[in-house]
Amino acid sequence: MKLPLLFKGLSVAFVSMLEAIVRSVDNIGYHILHPFRAVRFTEVREFLSENAITISLIIIFMILIYMTFSRRVN
């Protein structure tokens, strides 16, 4: 008799944890995409939004190169 009540409690806990995760991901998306909306010139905003993945990959690549060379120096 108490087994369904246990599953109901676990499901409520799981759903509330899932909602908290979704809210935090939504907040992260807002903080990442909001600077694109704050750019004043439409052409620049469109360029940044169309090439956001390429720009982020270039930045990550530059960080990896820097980390590689800084390790060799030390």
PyMOL commands that set and color helices and strands:
alter all, ss='L'
color gray80, all
select helices_A, chain A and resi 2-38+42-50+52-73
alter helices_A, ss='H'
color red, helices_A
deselect
rebuild
show_as cartoon
